[in-house]
Amino acid sequence: KGKPYRLDQSVHKQKKEISVNEESVAEHYKLKEVSVRLTFQCFLPRPECSPEDISANHSSRNSSETKGAIFPSPRRGLICRAPGASAHGAQPGAVSTSSELCASHYRRLTTHCSLSFYHSEHPKIWLPRALRQTYIRKVGDTVNLLIPFQGKPKPQATWTHDGCALDAGRVSVRNGERDSILFIREAQRADSGRYQLSVRLGELEATATIDILVIERPGPPQSIKLVDVWGSNATLEWTPPQDTGNTALLGYTVQKADTKSGLWFTVLERYHRTSFTVSNLIVGNSYAFRVFAENQCGLSETAPITADLAHIQKAATLRKTGGFAQRDFSEAPKFTQPLADCTTVMGYDTQLFCCVRASPKPKIIWLKNKMDIQGNPKYRALTHLGICSLEIRKPGPFDGGIYTCKAVNPLGEASVDCRVDVRAPH
């Protein structure tokens, strides 16, 4: 009694909102979650009074029915809820607690309702652990951030980018009962920056900050120069790229290619300086070099190539021209492998072998029973690399005897003998 109340219409037709100053009630009952029965007295317009006559004196919003009401308490942490209340005979119109209105246009209505008092939730944001550090995405990737929060009644969530409002053409935001979603379909480098989520409930507010970094491949080094070539080494120098891809460089990759094959091979990776000496180059080859810049997205798409080739020359050698003693390899014939005695079967070819060493090359003479058999078609003699052979074609009973191989050159001669027996087949 004597406390101001305000009845407001909500989105749902079955619910109303009323502001209640419950300080005196809370002091008496020390409420946490209890139900009490209260009596409210309201002045309702009579049926013959039009809404235009009293619109200037309204201190609350319009209401169409009073079947249920929600009472948000201005006292921090308490909410009042009325499960049901009825206003019999009330006409649709404004509800007011002002005592300045004309009493002739109003009639008093006393209604009873049950109120439940319970604690509300202060706004709080639960930022995922992965977003507590810089959130890195590549150009063209999708950014989809879901940030849960709490608060009763439903708080108001607002996003900003570097302190300014979001670009609705690029960034989409969906706010739910318990979370807020930030969505970028194709991220660009301009989307990098600091995003702040603010959750407000009355005078209470919670904020969270997310740093987003959108990166891409770096540009190539601006130039590369072949400084010096000595021995099997070549020294290179280059300048850093103008565009690092919106992030720090991880280093440089140096490659070489010889003019014979034209294939590129990596010499070193993630090198941080802008000069390097390439060693162990092959003598007699010519080399070209190129350098890539690298960041978290990978290598630069192109690389500058040295304009000059590195020619690896052969080292000059000094040759002594001293006297050379010519060795004399002249030698008289000498048989290193003699002929071997053998027995052959009549009608089957037989071969005799021996080895001779001599310089100059000797003349080979074959004898049978000390008679020269050169030119006889019955025999075929061959000499190759000091190996002498004699083939007896289909020997008969009269082809047996003593065979001699003689080698003759200007320094001397030598000979070897063997016995050949011919037997009839069984």
C-alpha positions as CSV (number, residue, x, y, z in Angstrom):
1,K,0.0,0.0,0.0
2,G,1.4,3.4,-1.0
3,K,4.1,1.8,-3.2
4,P,4.2,2.5,-7.0
5,Y,3.5,-0.4,-9.3
6,R,3.6,-0.4,-13.1
7,L,1.9,-3.0,-15.2
8,D,3.4,-3.5,-18.8
9,Q,2.3,-5.6,-21.7
10,S,4.9,-8.1,-22.9
11,V,5.2,-9.9,-26.3
12,H,2.9,-12.8,-25.1
13,K,-0.7,-12.0,-24.7
14,Q,-1.0,-14.1,-21.5
15,K,1.8,-12.2,-19.7
16,K,2.2,-8.7,-18.2
17,E,5.2,-7.0,-16.6
18,I,4.9,-5.0,-13.4
19,S,7.6,-3.0,-11.6
20,V,7.4,-3.6,-7.9
21,N,9.3,-1.8,-5.2
22,E,9.6,-4.8,-2.8
23,E,12.2,-3.4,-0.4
24,S,9.8,-3.3,2.5
25,V,8.4,-6.8,1.6
26,A,12.0,-8.3,1.4
27,E,13.0,-6.8,4.7
28,H,10.0,-8.4,6.4
29,Y,10.2,-11.8,4.8
30,K,13.9,-12.1,3.9
31,L,12.8,-13.8,0.7
32,K,14.9,-16.2,-1.4
33,E,12.4,-18.4,-3.1
34,V,9.0,-18.2,-1.4
35,S,5.4,-17.5,-2.5
36,V,3.3,-14.9,-0.8
37,R,-0.2,-13.5,-1.4
38,L,-0.5,-9.8,-2.1
39,T,-3.4,-7.5,-2.8
40,F,-3.2,-4.8,-5.5
41,Q,-5.6,-1.9,-5.9
42,C,-5.8,-0.4,-9.4
43,F,-7.9,2.3,-11.0
44,L,-9.5,1.2,-14.2
45,P,-11.4,3.5,-16.6
46,R,-15.1,3.2,-16.8
47,P,-16.6,1.8,-20.0
48,E,-17.9,5.2,-21.0
49,C,-14.4,6.8,-20.7
50,S,-12.4,6.8,-24.0
51,P,-8.7,6.1,-23.9
52,E,-8.0,9.5,-25.5
53,D,-9.3,11.3,-22.4
54,I,-6.7,9.8,-20.1
55,S,-3.7,9.0,-22.4
56,A,-1.9,12.1,-21.2
57,N,-1.8,10.9,-17.6
58,H,-0.7,7.3,-18.3
59,S,2.3,6.3,-16.3
60,S,2.5,2.7,-17.7
61,R,2.1,0.9,-21.0
62,N,-1.2,-0.5,-22.4
63,S,-2.6,-3.8,-21.3
64,S,-5.2,-6.0,-23.0
65,E,-5.7,-8.7,-20.4
66,T,-4.6,-9.6,-16.8
67,K,-4.5,-13.4,-16.7
68,G,-0.8,-13.6,-15.8
69,A,2.0,-11.2,-15.0
70,I,5.8,-11.1,-14.7
71,F,7.1,-8.6,-12.2
72,P,10.8,-7.7,-12.8
73,S,12.1,-6.2,-9.6
74,P,14.2,-3.1,-9.6
75,R,16.0,-4.5,-6.6
76,R,19.2,-6.2,-7.9
77,G,19.0,-10.0,-8.0
78,L,15.2,-10.5,-7.5
79,I,12.4,-11.3,-10.0
80,C,8.7,-11.4,-9.0
81,R,6.3,-13.7,-11.0
82,A,2.5,-13.7,-10.8
83,P,1.2,-17.1,-12.1
84,G,-2.3,-15.8,-12.5
85,A,-4.6,-12.9,-11.8
86,S,-8.0,-11.8,-13.1
87,A,-9.6,-8.4,-13.4
88,H,-13.4,-9.0,-13.6
89,G,-15.3,-6.5,-15.6
90,A,-12.3,-4.6,-16.8
91,Q,-12.4,-3.2,-20.2
92,P,-9.3,-3.1,-22.5
93,G,-7.4,0.1,-21.9
94,A,-4.7,1.7,-19.9
95,V,-3.9,0.8,-16.3
96,S,-2.5,3.6,-14.2
97,T,-1.4,4.2,-10.6
98,S,-1.7,8.0,-10.8
99,S,-3.9,9.6,-8.2
100,E,-4.2,12.8,-10.2
101,L,-6.8,11.4,-12.6
102,C,-10.5,12.3,-12.2
103,A,-12.2,9.9,-9.8
104,S,-15.5,10.1,-11.8
105,H,-13.9,8.4,-14.7
106,Y,-12.5,5.5,-12.7
107,R,-13.6,2.7,-10.4
108,R,-11.5,0.8,-7.9
109,L,-10.7,-2.8,-8.5
110,T,-9.1,-5.1,-5.9
111,T,-7.5,-8.2,-7.1
112,H,-5.4,-10.9,-5.5
113,C,-2.4,-12.7,-7.0
114,S,0.3,-15.1,-5.8
115,L,3.9,-13.8,-6.3
116,S,7.0,-15.9,-6.4
117,F,10.3,-14.2,-5.7
118,Y,13.6,-15.8,-7.0
119,H,17.1,-14.6,-7.7
120,S,18.1,-13.4,-11.2
121,E,21.5,-14.0,-13.0
122,H,24.0,-11.3,-13.5
123,P,25.4,-11.1,-17.0
124,K,28.6,-13.1,-17.6
125,I,30.4,-14.2,-20.8
126,W,32.0,-17.6,-21.0
127,L,34.9,-17.1,-23.5
128,P,36.2,-20.3,-25.0
129,R,39.9,-21.1,-24.2
130,A,40.8,-21.1,-27.9
131,L,39.7,-17.4,-28.3
132,R,41.7,-16.1,-25.3
133,Q,44.7,-15.8,-27.6
134,T,44.8,-14.3,-31.1
135,Y,42.4,-16.2,-33.5
136,I,44.3,-16.7,-36.8
137,R,42.5,-17.5,-40.1
138,K,43.6,-17.5,-43.7
139,V,42.2,-15.2,-46.4
140,G,39.0,-16.8,-47.8
141,D,38.4,-19.0,-44.7
142,T,35.1,-18.9,-42.8
143,V,35.0,-17.3,-39.3
144,N,32.3,-18.8,-37.1
145,L,32.5,-17.8,-33.4
146,L,30.0,-19.0,-30.9
147,I,30.2,-17.2,-27.5
148,P,28.0,-18.5,-24.7
149,F,26.8,-16.1,-21.9
150,Q,24.4,-16.1,-19.0
151,G,21.9,-13.6,-17.6
152,K,18.2,-13.4,-16.5
153,P,16.2,-12.0,-17.9
154,K,17.7,-12.2,-21.4
155,P,20.4,-9.6,-21.7
156,Q,21.2,-7.5,-24.7
157,A,24.3,-8.6,-26.7
158,T,26.2,-6.1,-28.8
159,W,29.3,-6.5,-31.0
160,T,31.9,-3.9,-32.0
161,H,35.0,-4.0,-34.3
162,D,37.9,-1.8,-33.2
163,G,35.4,0.3,-31.2
164,C,33.0,0.8,-34.2
165,A,29.8,-0.9,-35.3
166,L,30.1,-4.0,-37.4
167,D,29.8,-3.8,-41.2
168,A,26.5,-5.6,-41.8
169,G,27.4,-6.3,-45.4
170,R,30.4,-8.5,-44.3
171,V,29.7,-9.7,-40.8
172,S,26.5,-11.5,-39.5
173,V,25.5,-11.7,-35.9
174,R,22.8,-13.9,-34.3
175,N,21.9,-13.5,-30.6
176,G,20.2,-16.3,-28.8
177,E,19.0,-16.9,-25.3
178,R,22.3,-18.2,-24.1
179,D,24.9,-17.4,-26.8
180,S,25.9,-15.0,-29.6
181,I,27.3,-16.1,-33.0
182,L,29.7,-13.9,-35.1
183,F,29.9,-15.2,-38.7
184,I,32.1,-14.1,-41.7
185,R,31.6,-16.2,-44.8
186,E,35.0,-15.3,-46.5
187,A,37.5,-13.5,-44.3
188,Q,39.6,-10.7,-45.7
189,R,42.6,-9.0,-44.2
190,A,40.4,-5.9,-43.5
191,D,38.4,-8.2,-41.0
192,S,41.5,-8.3,-38.7
193,G,41.3,-6.4,-35.5
194,R,39.8,-6.5,-32.0
195,Y,36.2,-7.6,-31.7
196,Q,34.3,-6.8,-28.4
197,L,31.1,-8.5,-27.2
198,S,29.1,-6.6,-24.6
199,V,26.3,-8.2,-22.7
200,R,24.1,-5.7,-20.8
201,L,21.3,-6.3,-18.3
202,G,20.0,-3.0,-17.0
203,E,22.9,-1.2,-15.4
204,L,25.0,-4.4,-15.3
205,E,27.4,-5.2,-18.2
206,A,29.9,-7.9,-19.1
207,T,32.5,-7.6,-21.9
208,A,34.8,-10.0,-23.7
209,T,37.5,-9.1,-26.3
210,I,38.6,-11.4,-29.2
211,D,41.6,-10.6,-31.4
212,I,41.2,-11.9,-35.0
213,L,44.1,-12.0,-37.4
214,V,43.5,-12.8,-41.1
215,I,46.7,-13.7,-43.0
216,E,47.8,-14.8,-46.5
217,R,51.0,-15.8,-48.3
218,P,53.8,-13.3,-48.3
219,G,55.1,-11.5,-51.4
220,P,58.4,-12.5,-52.9
221,P,61.7,-10.9,-51.9
222,Q,62.2,-7.7,-53.9
223,S,65.5,-8.7,-55.5
224,I,68.4,-11.2,-55.3
225,K,72.0,-10.7,-56.3
226,L,75.0,-13.0,-56.9
227,V,77.8,-11.2,-54.9
228,D,80.8,-13.5,-55.3
229,V,81.9,-16.9,-56.6
230,W,85.1,-18.6,-55.5
231,G,86.2,-22.2,-55.5
232,S,83.0,-24.3,-55.1
233,N,81.1,-21.5,-53.2
234,A,78.7,-18.7,-54.2
235,T,77.5,-15.8,-52.0
236,L,73.9,-14.4,-52.4
237,E,72.2,-11.3,-51.1
238,W,68.5,-10.3,-51.2
239,T,66.0,-7.8,-49.8
240,P,62.9,-8.6,-47.7
241,P,59.4,-8.6,-49.3
242,Q,57.2,-5.5,-49.2
243,D,54.2,-7.6,-48.1
244,T,54.6,-10.1,-45.3
245,G,51.0,-11.4,-45.5
246,N,49.8,-9.6,-42.4
247,T,52.0,-11.7,-40.1
248,A,55.6,-12.2,-39.2
249,L,57.9,-14.1,-41.6
250,L,59.2,-17.5,-40.6
251,G,62.3,-17.2,-42.8
252,Y,63.5,-17.7,-46.3
253,T,64.0,-20.8,-48.5
254,V,67.0,-20.8,-50.9
255,Q,67.1,-23.1,-53.9
256,K,69.7,-23.8,-56.6
257,A,69.5,-25.3,-60.2
258,D,72.3,-26.3,-62.5
259,T,72.0,-25.4,-66.2
260,K,72.5,-29.0,-67.3
261,S,69.4,-30.5,-65.6
262,G,67.4,-27.3,-64.9
263,L,65.9,-28.9,-61.7
264,W,65.5,-26.9,-58.5
265,F,66.9,-28.2,-55.2
266,T,66.4,-26.7,-51.8
267,V,69.6,-25.6,-50.1
268,L,68.2,-24.5,-46.8
269,E,64.8,-23.5,-45.2
270,R,63.5,-20.9,-42.7
271,Y,66.7,-18.9,-42.9
272,H,66.3,-15.5,-41.2
273,R,69.1,-13.5,-42.6
274,T,69.2,-11.8,-46.1
275,S,72.6,-13.2,-47.2
276,F,74.0,-16.7,-47.5
277,T,76.9,-18.6,-48.9
278,V,76.1,-21.8,-50.9
279,S,78.9,-24.4,-50.6
280,N,79.8,-27.8,-52.1
281,L,78.9,-26.8,-55.7
282,I,80.1,-29.2,-58.4
283,V,83.1,-28.2,-60.4
284,G,82.4,-27.5,-64.0
285,N,78.7,-26.7,-63.6
286,S,76.9,-23.3,-63.8
287,Y,74.2,-22.5,-61.2
288,A,71.2,-20.2,-60.8
289,F,69.6,-19.4,-57.5
290,R,66.2,-18.2,-56.2
291,V,64.8,-17.2,-52.8
292,F,61.2,-17.7,-51.4
293,A,59.7,-15.9,-48.4
294,E,57.7,-18.0,-45.9
295,N,55.1,-17.3,-43.2
296,Q,52.4,-19.4,-41.5
297,C,50.4,-19.7,-44.8
298,G,53.4,-21.1,-46.7
299,L,55.9,-20.0,-49.3
300,S,55.5,-17.0,-51.5
301,E,53.9,-17.8,-54.9
302,T,56.9,-16.5,-56.9
303,A,60.6,-16.0,-56.2
304,P,63.3,-13.8,-57.9
305,I,66.1,-15.6,-59.7
306,T,69.7,-14.4,-60.0
307,A,70.4,-12.6,-63.2
308,D,74.0,-14.0,-63.4
309,L,75.1,-17.6,-63.3
310,A,77.7,-18.9,-60.9
311,H,80.3,-20.7,-63.0
312,I,82.3,-23.2,-60.9
313,Q,85.8,-23.3,-62.6
314,K,88.3,-26.2,-62.4
315,A,91.3,-25.4,-60.3
316,A,94.6,-24.9,-62.3
317,T,97.0,-27.8,-61.8
318,L,100.8,-27.7,-62.3
319,R,102.3,-30.7,-64.1
320,K,105.9,-31.8,-63.8
321,T,107.5,-32.8,-67.1
322,G,110.3,-35.0,-65.8
323,G,112.2,-37.7,-67.8
324,F,110.3,-40.9,-68.4
325,A,112.1,-44.3,-68.7
326,Q,110.5,-46.4,-71.4
327,R,110.2,-50.0,-70.3
328,D,111.1,-52.8,-72.7
329,F,108.5,-55.5,-72.6
330,S,110.3,-57.7,-75.2
331,E,110.3,-61.4,-74.3
332,A,111.1,-64.7,-75.9
333,P,108.2,-67.2,-76.2
334,K,107.3,-69.1,-73.0
335,F,104.4,-71.5,-72.5
336,T,102.5,-70.8,-69.3
337,Q,100.0,-73.7,-69.8
338,P,101.3,-76.8,-71.6
339,L,99.4,-79.3,-73.7
340,A,97.7,-82.2,-71.8
341,D,97.5,-85.9,-73.0
342,C,94.1,-87.1,-73.9
343,T,92.1,-90.1,-75.3
344,T,89.3,-89.5,-77.7
345,V,86.6,-91.6,-79.3
346,M,86.6,-92.3,-83.0
347,G,84.3,-89.9,-84.9
348,Y,84.0,-87.3,-82.1
349,D,85.8,-83.9,-82.5
350,T,88.7,-83.2,-80.1
351,Q,90.4,-79.9,-79.1
352,L,93.9,-79.3,-77.7
353,F,94.7,-76.1,-75.6
354,C,97.9,-74.3,-74.4
355,C,98.9,-70.8,-73.4
356,V,102.0,-68.8,-74.5
357,R,103.5,-65.4,-73.5
358,A,105.9,-63.5,-75.8
359,S,106.7,-60.1,-77.1
360,P,106.6,-59.4,-80.0
361,K,103.7,-61.7,-80.9
362,P,105.1,-65.1,-81.8
363,K,104.2,-67.3,-84.8
364,I,102.4,-70.6,-83.8
365,I,103.2,-73.8,-85.6
366,W,101.4,-77.1,-85.0
367,L,103.2,-80.5,-85.7
368,K,102.0,-84.1,-85.6
369,N,104.8,-86.7,-85.1
370,K,107.2,-83.8,-85.9
371,M,105.4,-83.1,-89.3
372,D,103.8,-79.7,-90.1
373,I,100.0,-80.0,-90.3
374,Q,99.4,-76.3,-91.3
375,G,96.9,-76.1,-94.2
376,N,95.4,-79.6,-93.6
377,P,91.6,-79.4,-93.6
378,K,91.5,-82.1,-91.0
379,Y,92.8,-79.6,-88.4
380,R,91.8,-76.1,-87.5
381,A,94.3,-73.9,-85.5
382,L,93.3,-70.7,-83.6
383,T,95.3,-68.2,-81.5
384,H,93.7,-65.4,-79.4
385,L,95.3,-63.4,-76.6
386,G,98.0,-66.0,-76.1
387,I,95.6,-69.0,-76.0
388,C,96.4,-71.5,-78.7
389,S,93.9,-74.2,-79.7
390,L,93.9,-77.1,-82.2
391,E,90.7,-78.9,-83.3
392,I,90.9,-82.4,-84.7
393,R,87.7,-83.0,-86.8
394,K,86.2,-86.5,-86.5
395,P,89.4,-88.3,-85.7
396,G,90.1,-91.8,-87.1
397,P,92.4,-94.6,-86.1
398,F,95.4,-92.9,-87.9
399,D,95.0,-89.5,-86.1
400,G,96.6,-90.7,-82.9
401,G,100.2,-89.7,-82.1
402,I,102.4,-86.9,-80.7
403,Y,101.2,-83.4,-81.2
404,T,103.5,-80.4,-80.8
405,C,102.8,-76.6,-80.5
406,K,105.8,-74.4,-81.3
407,A,106.0,-70.6,-80.8
408,V,108.7,-68.6,-82.6
409,N,109.6,-64.8,-82.4
410,P,112.8,-62.9,-83.1
411,L,113.9,-63.4,-79.5
412,G,113.6,-67.2,-79.5
413,E,111.3,-70.2,-79.7
414,A,109.5,-72.7,-77.4
415,S,107.4,-75.8,-77.8
416,V,105.2,-78.2,-75.8
417,D,104.1,-81.8,-76.7
418,C,101.2,-84.1,-75.8
419,R,100.0,-87.6,-76.8
420,V,96.6,-88.2,-78.3
421,D,95.0,-91.8,-78.4
422,V,92.0,-92.7,-80.6
423,R,89.9,-95.7,-79.6
424,A,86.9,-97.3,-81.2
425,P,83.4,-96.7,-79.7
426,H,82.0,-99.5,-77.6
